Amino acid sequence: PYTTLFRSVGLQLGVWNRTDNEFTGGSVGLVNYAENMTGLQLGFINYAVQTGEGLQLGVFNAAGQYEGLQIGFLNLINDGEAPYVLPFANARF
């Protein structure tokens, strides 16, 4: 797997896309992982560990704090309050 230690901007295409800090742009792959994400995650599993903003489109979408839209079989936002777990769509703006 490819790991970026600082801020990344652009497009990631691969089976496993991982950014350990901030990512702005689009990630397309089976698994998309970012500490902080702004943009698009399109894959089987999409995970924005701390913060996410934009669109997550996949089977399983998860984020800490999230502003935007999650579309998938199971969507999770766990921001320290009661976690939001919804099938099909989850939105916060």
C-alpha positions in Angstrom: 0.0 0.0 0.0 1.0 3.6 -0.7 1.2 5.8 2.4 1.4 9.6 2.3 2.6 11.3 5.5 1.5 14.9 4.7 -1.3 16.7 2.8 -2.3 15.1 -0.5 -4.3 16.7 -3.3 -5.5 14.9 -6.5 -6.8 11.5 -7.5 -6.0 8.1 -6.0 -6.8 5.0 -8.1 -6.0 1.6 -6.6 -7.1 -1.3 -4.6 -6.1 0.2 -1.2 -5.8 4.0 -1.0 -4.4 5.4 2.2 -3.5 8.9 3.4 -2.3 9.3 6.9 -3.0 13.0 7.1 -5.2 15.2 4.9 -6.5 14.3 1.5 -8.4 16.6 -0.9 -9.7 15.2 -4.1 -11.0 11.8 -5.2 -10.2 8.3 -4.0 -11.4 5.4 -6.2 -10.6 1.8 -5.0 -11.8 -1.2 -3.0 -10.7 0.5 0.3 -10.3 4.2 0.8 -8.8 5.4 4.1 -7.9 8.9 5.1 -7.4 10.6 8.5 -9.1 13.8 7.1 -10.8 13.8 3.7 -12.4 16.5 1.6 -13.9 15.4 -1.7 -15.0 11.9 -3.0 -14.4 8.4 -1.7 -15.8 5.8 -4.1 -15.2 2.2 -3.1 -16.3 -0.9 -1.3 -15.2 0.5 2.1 -14.7 4.2 2.6 -13.3 5.5 5.9 -12.5 9.1 7.0 -11.1 8.5 10.5 -11.3 12.0 12.0 -13.2 14.3 9.6 -14.8 14.0 6.2 -16.5 16.4 3.9 -18.1 15.6 0.6 -19.4 12.3 -0.8 -18.8 8.8 0.3 -20.3 6.2 -2.1 -19.8 2.6 -1.3 -21.1 -0.5 0.5 -19.7 0.6 3.9 -19.0 4.3 4.7 -17.6 5.5 8.0 -16.3 8.8 9.4 -15.7 10.6 12.6 -17.1 14.0 12.1 -18.7 14.3 8.6 -20.3 17.0 6.5 -21.8 15.8 3.3 -23.5 12.7 2.0 -22.9 9.0 2.5 -24.6 6.6 0.2 -24.2 2.9 0.7 -25.5 -0.3 2.3 -24.3 0.9 5.8 -23.3 4.4 6.8 -21.7 5.5 10.1 -20.9 8.9 11.5 -19.4 8.6 15.0 -18.7 12.1 16.2 -18.6 11.4 20.0 -22.3 11.8 20.5 -24.7 8.9 19.7 -23.4 7.4 16.4 -25.5 7.8 13.3 -25.8 4.4 11.6 -28.2 4.4 8.7 -28.7 2.1 5.7 -28.7 3.5 2.2 -28.1 7.3 2.9 -26.8 9.5 5.6 -26.5 13.3 5.3 -25.2 16.1 7.5 -24.7 19.7 6.4 
